[in-house]
Amino acid sequence: MTAKCPKDANHRKFKTMAVVMETWVVDENGNYIETARHDAKCMCGPMEVVFGPLAGNKWTCAECATEAKVTGV
């Protein structure tokens, strides 16, 4: 799969969606309090990618905000 900016072929950065899991700090009822920090005080693992970017997502050029064309689906 390849994304291209229709305005400028030299633009190589795009914004699109991905699904990731993150570690939360919650109360005794499972209610969100905050996102756990990933530092020496926290034994949290890194975020886990559930789904990376998909060709069917909306892709937008990060440099000029033009909707990108995605090929090679």
Buried (B, 14 or more C-beta within 10 A) or exposed (E): EEBBBEBEEEBEEBEBEEEEEEBEEEEEEEEEEEEBEBEEEEEBEEEEEEEEBBEEBEBBBBBEEBEBEBEEE
